[in-house]
Amino acid sequence: MDFEIAEEHRMLKDLVANFVRDELMPLEAGVLAREADGKGLGVGADEHARLDQIAHKLGLFGLDAPEDVGGSDLPMVAMVGVEEEMGRCVTPYTLPPDSPNLRMLMQTVDDRQRAAYLAPYVAGETISAIGISEPGAGSDPAGMTTRAVRDGDDWVINGRKIWISRAADADFTILMAVTDQEKRARGGISAFLVDKGTKGFNVLRRIPMIGGAYTYEIALEDCRVEGWKLLGTEGQGFAPMQTRLGTRRIQMAAWSVGMAQRAMDMVVEYAPQRKTFGLPLSERQAIQFWVAEAATKIHATRLMTYDCAWKLDQGRDVRNEISMIKWFATEMAYETVDRAMQAFGAMGMTKELPLAQMQAKLRTMRIYDGPTEVHKWVVARNLLGTRK
């Protein structure tokens, strides 16, 4: 049993760490200031373009994309290290393309879709979104009501979706809809590629989320989609959607490790400097225990995440492991960041430090792509055999 990261993957992790340190960290104070002023979380278009240019020059585009469309075809174990480093900084930036939607496309596209959608996405030329959740159907896809009905060679989609990131800006949205009301999640859910500007694809509102982020609600009103934009096989959209969700959950676990590590490092640096009642915080048992517990849980979570990624690369069934790391990692990081805020006292409550922003991000991560309680339930029902 070898716990050592492959040399090429370690070098990639170091490269991304340097990118985060040299390019993203210097932008962090400005990002926090803009969010504190109510201007939302993000960097300007020019700054984003500059980051894209640098990342592309460093060879950080399309890391886990297929080689035949310009990617590096890296395994999930390599991506864990990449996402851990990206998680350390609150400057919002994604190395193109975003892995979850990428992997769903990789699993489903035909030759025409490969050229029209996958290749430009890998090249960083397009932005994608995905519409799964509905006002009445979040973690339970069986409750999905958005319908897609054949009309000649096309599909006509009606329904509503919510909590979609980038819906207003995305060049295309992967939209999940019911194509067989009887089968639903067992062979009746399909995926469609809906281009920006398609008639009947209506962005209803931008929803402000904690931490300066936004999601969107959309309505599909007789939204006509050409037949060739059915993604994958009709009725078989549920499995690729799970691939997408599983990728995001591993990514979130890696981000959680990065955020928790950053928070712990901040406490380790700060505790010897800050004195209370004549002694540095580093000599207080409460702080010592917090640091020891954080280090232990970060180590455990990192190992769990690499274990899950390795098994996934081996083609194993990792549904249990994905649910385990999703809830455990986000809860661990939230606790670690919260304790770091406590250790910093009043300064920890400010928006001048990244801790509050990390806490807000982790608070949403404990909900999206399946809340903690649902993932615990999934693990328990699989082990107890109670799934019906």
KASULWO-V634630 format. One record per backbone hydrogen bond with DSSP energy under -0.5 kcal/mol. CO is the residue of the C=O (numbers start at 1). NH is the residue of the N-H. E is the energy in kcal/mol with one decimal. If there is no record, write none. Layout:
co=(CO,CO)
nh=(NH,NH)
e=(E,E)
This chain:
co=(1,6,7,8,9,10,11,12,13,14,15,16,17,18,19,19,20,20,24,24,25,25,27,28,29,30,31,32,33,34,35,40,44,45,46,47,48,49,50,51,52,53,54,55,56,62,62,62,63,65,66,66,67,75,75,76,77,78,79,80,81,82,83,84,85,86,91,94,96,98,99,100,101,102,103,104,105,105,108,110,111,112,113,113,114,117,118,119,120,120,121,127,127,129,130,131,133,134,137,139,140,141,146,147,149,151,154,155,155,156,157,158,159,161,163,164,164,166,166,171,172,173,173,174,174,175,177,178,180,183,184,184,184,188,188,189,189,190,191,192,192,193,194,195,198,199,200,200,201,202,202,205,205,206,207,209,210,212,213,215,216,217,217,218,219,219,220,220,222,223,223,225,226,227,229,230,231,233,235,236,237,238,239,240,241,242,243,244,245,246,247,248,249,250,251,252,253,254,255,256,257,258,259,260,261,262,263,264,265,266,267,268,270,270,271,271,273,274,276,279,280,281,284,285,286,287,288,289,290,291,292,293,294,295,296,297,298,299,300,301,302,303,304,305,306,307,308,309,310,311,312,316,318,319,320,321,322,323,324,325,326,327,328,329,330,331,332,333,334,335,336,337,338,339,340,341,342,344,345,345,346,347,350,354,355,356,357,358,359,360,361,362,364,364,366,367,371,371,372,373,374,375,376,377,378,379,380,381,381,381)
nh=(3,10,11,12,13,14,15,16,17,18,19,20,21,22,23,24,24,25,27,28,28,29,31,32,33,34,35,36,37,39,38,42,48,49,50,51,52,53,54,55,56,57,58,60,59,65,72,73,74,73,69,71,70,78,79,80,81,82,83,84,85,86,87,88,88,89,93,96,62,102,103,104,105,106,107,108,108,109,232,114,115,116,117,118,119,121,122,123,125,126,124,171,172,174,132,176,162,137,134,141,143,144,178,158,156,154,151,157,225,149,223,147,220,218,165,167,216,169,170,196,129,175,194,131,176,192,190,148,184,186,187,188,189,179,180,237,238,177,231,175,194,195,173,198,201,224,202,221,203,204,219,207,217,208,215,212,213,41,209,207,164,204,205,161,202,221,159,222,224,157,225,155,229,230,193,232,191,236,189,240,241,242,243,244,245,246,247,248,249,250,251,252,253,254,255,256,257,258,259,260,261,262,263,264,265,266,267,268,269,270,271,272,273,274,281,282,275,281,279,276,283,284,288,289,290,291,292,293,294,295,296,297,298,299,300,301,302,303,304,305,306,307,308,309,310,311,312,313,314,316,315,318,322,323,324,325,326,327,328,329,330,331,332,333,334,335,336,337,338,339,340,341,342,343,344,345,345,347,348,349,349,350,356,358,359,360,361,362,363,364,365,366,367,368,372,370,374,375,376,377,378,379,380,381,382,383,384,385,386,387)
e=(-0.6,-2.4,-2.4,-1.7,-2.3,-2.3,-2.2,-2.6,-2.4,-2.2,-2.0,-2.8,-2.5,-3.0,-2.5,-1.1,-0.5,-3.0,-1.1,-0.6,-1.5,-0.5,-2.1,-2.7,-2.2,-2.3,-2.2,-2.4,-1.5,-2.6,-1.7,-0.6,-2.6,-2.4,-2.0,-2.2,-2.4,-2.2,-2.1,-2.9,-2.7,-2.0,-2.0,-2.9,-1.3,-1.2,-2.5,-0.6,-2.3,-2.6,-1.2,-2.5,-1.9,-0.6,-1.3,-1.6,-0.9,-1.4,-2.9,-2.2,-1.8,-2.0,-1.9,-0.5,-1.1,-1.0,-0.7,-0.5,-2.7,-1.9,-3.0,-1.6,-2.4,-2.8,-1.3,-0.7,-1.1,-2.7,-0.6,-2.4,-1.7,-2.3,-2.9,-1.7,-2.7,-1.7,-2.6,-1.9,-2.5,-0.8,-1.3,-2.2,-1.3,-2.8,-0.7,-2.4,-1.9,-1.4,-2.7,-0.7,-2.0,-1.9,-3.5,-2.4,-2.7,-1.7,-2.6,-0.5,-3.1,-2.5,-2.4,-2.7,-3.2,-2.6,-0.6,-0.8,-1.4,-0.8,-2.6,-2.5,-1.5,-0.8,-2.6,-2.8,-0.5,-2.0,-3.0,-2.4,-2.7,-2.5,-0.7,-3.7,-0.5,-2.9,-1.7,-3.3,-0.6,-2.5,-2.9,-2.9,-0.7,-0.6,-2.6,-1.8,-2.1,-0.7,-0.9,-2.4,-0.5,-0.8,-2.8,-0.5,-2.0,-0.6,-2.1,-1.0,-0.7,-2.2,-3.1,-3.9,-2.3,-2.4,-1.3,-2.3,-2.6,-0.7,-2.2,-0.6,-0.7,-2.6,-0.5,-2.7,-2.0,-1.6,-2.4,-0.7,-0.6,-2.3,-0.9,-0.7,-1.8,-1.9,-1.8,-2.2,-2.6,-3.0,-2.2,-2.1,-2.2,-2.1,-2.3,-2.8,-1.9,-2.1,-2.6,-2.5,-2.0,-2.2,-2.8,-2.8,-2.6,-2.2,-2.6,-2.6,-2.6,-2.1,-1.8,-2.7,-2.0,-2.2,-3.3,-0.6,-1.3,-1.7,-0.9,-1.5,-0.5,-2.7,-1.7,-3.1,-2.1,-2.1,-2.4,-2.9,-2.2,-2.5,-2.5,-2.9,-2.6,-2.7,-2.1,-2.6,-2.8,-2.1,-2.4,-2.6,-2.7,-2.1,-2.5,-2.5,-2.4,-2.5,-2.3,-2.5,-2.8,-2.3,-2.3,-2.4,-1.4,-2.5,-1.6,-0.7,-2.9,-1.9,-2.5,-2.7,-2.1,-1.9,-2.5,-2.2,-1.4,-2.0,-2.4,-2.6,-2.2,-2.2,-2.3,-2.8,-2.4,-2.3,-1.9,-2.4,-1.9,-2.4,-1.9,-0.5,-1.0,-1.2,-0.9,-0.5,-1.5,-1.3,-0.5,-2.5,-2.7,-2.2,-2.3,-2.7,-2.2,-1.7,-2.1,-1.6,-1.9,-2.7,-1.5,-0.6,-0.6,-1.9,-2.3,-2.0,-2.4,-2.2,-2.5,-2.9,-2.0,-2.0,-2.9,-1.2,-1.3,-0.8)
